[in-house]
Amino acid sequence: MQIKTSYISFVFFTGLMFLLLPACSDHQPAKNNIVENSFLPSKYNPLFAHGFKVYDAPGFRLLEIYLPWDTAHPAQRFCLVDKEDQDIVVPDDATVLHIPLKSMVCFSATHLSFADALGMTDKIIGVLSVEFVVPAELHHLVDSGKIVEVGAGGHYDIEKLIGLNPQIIMVSPQKGMSFDAVTRAGLTVMMNGDFFENTPLGRAEWIKVTGLLFGQEREAMHLFDSIVRQYNRLKALTADVTERPVVLSGKQYSGFWNIPGGKSYVARFIEDAGGRYLYAGNTETGSLTMDFEAVYHKAMNADFWRFVVYAPEGYTLEALTAEDIRYGDLPAVKNKKVFVCNTAKVPYYQKGLLEPQIILADYINILHPGLLPHYKNKYYHLLP
């Protein structure tokens, strides 16, 4: 009997040790359906952006990413875990990221710009489309091989990504776009929806996400708070202007006019700069495609015309009217009140998202030049 008891005890304890062995050897946080009502909104939770949320949880921060076509449910959830703190339980539907990150690949210019603003360019090991993503002052990192081009024109090289093996690949999501090949290769994709935000400060606020990933959250918060203060101070200059010029935005391509919606990022800039957007009554937050004649007729009521262009050789009113002679009849063209951002000359896509206060100052200096008498525009200029 004693032998039988000893045998049973041996089997029991051997089995118990076998069950406990993975928990002892695997240092990954345990996943479980934990109660989340104890999670509290973090001080890094956004004030203006709608595409992400941050919660403080026991032993980690929970970062949720939302997409504009489904704002009720997070598209992704990430548990940001300090690499030295492993004795925690995380939600079973979340991806664990050990922070601060040591490596990241960027698919968008703004992602690299945010990292650069926080002094984290040494953590960026790959980009998509060097020509459009990497500003001139950082090209030496590409030339030296510290940053690798992993694709171009929206197409990535999966073999290069696997070879780099970054902790995350940050992408700009688009409806219907799939990164299944990347995730099947065991790589982690994080969607960054900064360009979906319909306010200048909402877009800039995504710097907080970059800060959280690289352990630079305090620096990111300080930088963003400074941007907000400067932006609001400039906005206050136009609060009491009595004349608000009407502004047309966008440009025609192939017979159709692409214009920002009445509740868009551009519309907010115009409003905050003391102008009235021509389509302010529209409720769309994205862009609209409209018939040329319909916009052209309405544009006769616009005092100014604003758009973005890529023109390495420069751009003038003469070049504009050469595209379509009908432009010459618009009041904004006749009165030389067309202001343009030439992305071939200035880093608008690389840095503009994080400098909304400067873009706002550009708008104000054009619409109300007397308010900023000594200011020199950076991104937008009146066409000669």
C-alpha positions in Angstrom: 0.0 0.0 0.0 2.8 2.3 0.9 4.5 1.7 -2.5 1.2 2.4 -4.3 0.7 5.7 -2.4 4.3 6.7 -3.2 3.8 5.9 -6.8 0.6 8.0 -7.0 2.4 10.9 -5.2 5.2 10.6 -7.7 2.9 10.8 -10.7 0.9 13.6 -9.2 3.9 15.8 -8.4 5.7 14.9 -11.7 2.5 16.0 -13.6 2.2 19.1 -11.6 5.8 20.1 -12.3 5.3 19.4 -16.0 2.3 21.7 -16.1 4.2 24.5 -14.3 7.3 24.2 -16.4 6.1 26.4 -19.3 5.0 29.1 -16.9 8.5 29.1 -15.4 10.4 29.1 -18.7 8.2 31.4 -20.8 8.6 35.0 -19.7 5.7 36.3 -21.9 2.8 37.9 -20.0 -0.1 35.5 -19.6 -3.2 36.2 -21.7 -6.6 35.9 -20.3 -10.1 37.4 -20.4 -9.3 39.7 -17.5 -11.9 42.2 -16.2 -11.2 45.5 -17.9 -13.5 47.8 -16.0 -10.6 48.6 -13.8 -8.6 50.1 -16.7 -8.4 53.8 -16.4 -8.0 56.4 -19.1 -4.4 57.4 -19.2 -3.1 60.9 -19.0 -1.8 60.2 -22.5 -5.3 59.6 -23.8 -6.0 62.0 -26.7 -7.9 65.3 -26.4 -8.3 65.9 -30.1 -7.6 62.7 -32.0 -10.3 60.0 -32.4 -8.2 57.2 -33.8 -6.5 55.9 -30.6 -7.1 55.5 -26.9 -4.8 54.8 -24.1 -5.6 53.1 -20.8 -3.6 52.4 -17.7 -3.8 48.8 -16.5 -2.0 46.8 -13.8 1.6 46.4 -15.1 1.0 47.8 -18.6 -0.6 50.4 -20.8 -3.3 49.4 -23.3 -3.2 51.1 -26.6 -6.3 50.8 -28.8 -6.4 51.8 -32.5 -9.7 52.8 -34.2 -10.5 53.2 -37.9 -13.0 55.8 -39.2 -15.3 53.2 -40.8 -15.8 51.4 -37.4 -15.3 53.8 -34.5 -17.3 51.6 -32.1 -14.7 48.7 -32.0 -10.9 48.9 -31.8 -9.3 47.5 -34.9 -6.2 46.6 -32.9 -5.2 46.4 -29.2 -1.6 46.5 -27.9 -0.4 45.9 -24.4 2.7 48.1 -23.9 4.8 46.2 -21.4 8.0 47.2 -19.8 10.5 44.5 -20.6 11.4 44.1 -16.9 7.9 43.6 -15.7 6.6 40.2 -16.7 4.3 39.1 -13.9 1.1 40.4 -15.4 -2.0 39.2 -17.1 -3.1 40.9 -20.4 -6.3 40.7 -22.5 -6.4 37.7 -24.8 -7.2 39.8 -27.8 -4.2 42.1 -27.5 -0.8 42.0 -29.0 2.1 42.3 -26.4 4.8 44.9 -27.3 7.8 45.1 -25.1 8.8 48.8 -24.8 10.8 50.8 -25.4 10.9 49.5 -29.0 14.3 48.8 -30.4 13.3 48.7 -34.1 10.5 49.9 -36.4 9.8 50.1 -40.1 7.7 53.1 -41.3 5.4 53.1 -44.3 4.6 56.8 -44.1 6.6 60.0 -44.0 4.8 61.2 -40.8 5.8 58.1 -38.9 9.5 58.8 -39.5 8.9 62.5 -38.8 7.4 61.8 -35.4 10.3 59.5 -34.5 12.8 62.1 -35.6 11.1 64.8 -33.5 11.6 62.6 -30.4 15.3 61.8 -31.3 14.4 58.2 -32.2 15.6 57.9 -35.8 18.2 55.4 -34.8 15.4 53.0 -34.1 14.0 53.2 -37.6 15.5 50.5 -39.7 13.3 50.5 -42.8 11.0 52.8 -44.8 8.7 52.5 -47.8 9.5 54.9 -50.7 12.6 56.7 -49.7 12.0 59.6 -52.1 8.7 60.6 -50.4 9.2 59.4 -46.9 12.7 60.5 -45.9 13.5 64.2 -45.7 16.8 65.4 -47.3 18.5 65.9 -43.9 18.1 62.2 -43.1 19.2 60.7 -46.5 22.6 60.0 -45.0 20.9 57.2 -42.9 19.8 55.6 -46.1 23.1 56.1 -47.9 24.9 54.4 -44.9 22.5 51.5 -44.8 21.1 52.3 -41.4 17.7 52.7 -43.0 16.7 50.2 -45.7 14.1 50.9 -48.4 11.6 48.0 -48.2 9.6 48.9 -51.2 8.1 51.8 -53.3 4.8 53.0 -54.7 2.7 51.3 -52.1 4.3 47.9 -52.7 6.5 46.3 -50.1 9.2 43.5 -50.4 8.2 40.8 -47.9 11.6 39.2 -48.0 13.3 42.5 -47.0 10.8 42.9 -44.1 11.5 39.4 -42.9 15.2 40.0 -43.1 15.0 43.2 -41.1 12.6 41.6 -38.5 11.4 44.8 -36.9 9.4 44.8 -33.7 6.6 46.6 -35.5 5.8 47.8 -39.0 3.8 51.0 -38.8 1.4 51.5 -41.7 -1.3 54.0 -42.9 -4.5 51.9 -43.2 -6.8 52.1 -46.1 -10.2 50.4 -46.5 -9.7 47.0 -48.1 -5.9 47.0 -47.7 -4.5 43.7 -46.4 -1.2 43.0 -44.7 -1.9 39.3 -44.3 1.4 38.3 -46.0 3.3 40.4 -43.3 1.4 38.9 -40.4 1.7 35.4 -41.7 5.4 35.9 -41.7 5.2 36.5 -38.0 5.7 40.3 -38.1 3.6 42.8 -36.2 1.7 45.5 -38.0 0.4 48.6 -36.3 -2.1 50.9 -38.1 -1.5 54.6 -37.7 -4.6 56.6 -38.7 -3.1 60.1 -38.2 -4.2 61.2 -41.7 -7.9 60.3 -41.0 -8.1 62.9 -38.2 -10.1 65.9 -39.4 -8.4 68.5 -37.2 -4.9 69.8 -37.3 -4.3 69.2 -33.6 -5.9 65.7 -33.9 -3.3 64.7 -36.5 -0.4 66.1 -34.5 -1.6 64.3 -31.3 -0.5 61.0 -32.8 3.0 62.0 -31.6 1.8 60.5 -28.2 1.6 57.1 -29.8 5.2 57.3 -31.0 6.3 58.5 -27.6 4.6 55.6 -25.9 6.2 53.1 -28.2 9.7 54.4 -27.7 9.5 55.3 -24.0 9.5 59.0 -24.8 5.9 59.7 -23.6 6.8 62.6 -21.4 8.8 64.3 -24.2 5.9 63.7 -26.7 3.4 65.2 -24.2 5.7 68.2 -23.7 6.1 68.7 -27.5 2.4 68.3 -28.2 1.4 70.7 -25.4 3.7 73.3 -26.9 2.1 72.8 -30.3 -1.4 73.3 -28.8 -0.4 76.5 -27.0 1.1 78.0 -30.1 -1.8 77.0 -32.3 -4.4 78.4 -29.9 -2.5 81.6 -29.5 -2.5 82.1 -33.3 -6.1 81.1 -33.6 -7.1 83.7 -31.0 -5.6 86.4 -33.3 -8.5 85.9 -35.8 -11.3 85.6 -33.3 -12.5 89.1 -33.8 -11.7 89.8 -37.4 -14.7 91.4 -39.1 -13.8 90.4 -42.7 -13.5 86.7 -43.4 -12.4 86.0 -47.0 -14.0 83.1 -48.8 -11.5 80.3 -49.7 -11.8 77.7 -52.4 -9.7 74.6 -51.9 -8.6 71.7 -54.2 -8.0 71.4 -57.9 -9.5 69.7 -60.9 -8.1 66.5 -62.4 -9.5 64.9 -65.6 -12.6 67.0 -65.5 -13.5 66.5 -61.9 -12.7 68.7 -58.9 -11.2 67.1 -55.8 -12.1 69.3 -52.8 -12.0 68.8 -49.0 -15.2 68.3 -47.2 -16.8 71.0 -45.1 -15.7 69.3 -41.8 -12.2 68.3 -43.0 -8.7 69.1 -41.8 -8.3 71.8 -44.5 -11.6 73.4 -43.7 -10.6 73.7 -40.0 -7.4 75.5 -41.0 -9.3 78.0 -43.1 -11.8 78.6 -40.3 -9.1 79.0 -37.6 -7.2 81.3 -39.8 -10.1 83.7 -40.0 -11.5 82.6 -43.4 -14.7 81.1 -44.6 -14.5 77.8 -46.6 -16.5 77.8 -49.8 -18.0 74.5 -48.9 -18.3 75.1 -45.1 -21.9 73.9 -45.2 -20.9 70.4 -46.3 -20.7 67.8 -43.5 -18.1 65.4 -45.0 -14.8 65.0 -43.1 -12.9 63.5 -46.1 -12.6 64.7 -49.7 -15.3 65.1 -52.4 -15.2 64.6 -56.1 -17.4 67.1 -57.9 -18.2 68.1 -61.5 -15.9 70.8 -62.8 -18.7 73.2 -63.9 -20.5 73.0 -60.5 -17.3 74.0 -58.6 -16.2 76.5 -61.2 -19.5 78.4 -61.0 -19.3 78.5 -57.1 -15.7 79.5 -57.2 -16.7 82.8 -58.7 -17.6 83.7 -55.1 -14.2 82.8 -53.7 -11.6 85.5 -52.7 -8.7 83.1 -52.3 -7.8 79.7 -53.8 -5.6 77.2 -52.0 -4.2 73.8 -53.1 -1.1 71.5 -52.9 1.0 70.8 -55.9 4.2 68.9 -56.8 6.3 71.0 -59.2 10.1 70.6 -59.0 10.6 73.3 -61.6 8.4 75.8 -59.6 4.8 76.9 -60.1 3.3 80.2 -61.2 -0.1 81.7 -62.1 1.0 81.4 -65.7 1.5 77.6 -65.2 -1.9 77.4 -63.5 -3.8 79.1 -66.3 -1.9 77.0 -68.9 -3.5 73.9 -67.5 -7.0 75.3 -68.1 -7.7 78.8 -69.6 -10.9 79.0 -67.7 -9.0 79.4 -64.4 -8.0 82.9 -65.6 -11.6 84.1 -65.1 -11.7 83.2 -61.4 -11.5 86.3 -59.1 -8.8 84.6 -57.0 -6.6 84.2 -60.1 -7.4 87.7 -61.4 -6.5 89.3 -58.1 -3.4 87.1 -57.6 -4.8 85.5 -54.5 -3.9 81.9 -55.2 -1.7 80.3 -52.4 0.0 77.0 -52.9 2.1 74.5 -51.1 4.7 73.0 -53.5 5.7 69.7 -51.9 8.7 69.5 -54.2 10.1 72.5 -52.4 9.0 72.0 -48.8 8.7 68.9 -46.5 4.9 69.3 -46.2 4.2 65.5 -46.0 7.3 64.8 -44.0 6.9 67.5 -41.3 3.8 69.5 -41.9 1.6 67.1 -39.8 3.6 67.9 -36.7 3.8 71.7 -37.4 0.1 72.7 -37.6 0.9 75.9 -35.8 3.3 76.9 -38.6 0.7 76.0 -41.3 -1.9 78.0 -39.5 0.5 81.0 -39.4 1.0 80.6 -43.1 -2.8 80.8 -43.7 -3.2 83.8 -41.4 -0.4 85.7 -43.0 -2.0 85.2 -46.4 -5.6 85.8 -45.4 -4.9 88.6 -42.8 -1.3 89.8 -43.4 -1.6 92.6 -40.9 -1.9 90.2 -38.0 1.6 88.8 -38.4 3.6 91.7 -39.9 7.1 90.1 -39.4 6.2 86.5 -40.2 7.9 84.6 -43.1 5.8 81.7 -44.6 7.2 78.2 -44.7 4.8 75.9 -46.5 2.2 78.1 -48.3 3.0 81.0 -50.6 1.0 83.2 -53.0 1.7 82.4 -56.6 3.8 84.9 -58.5 
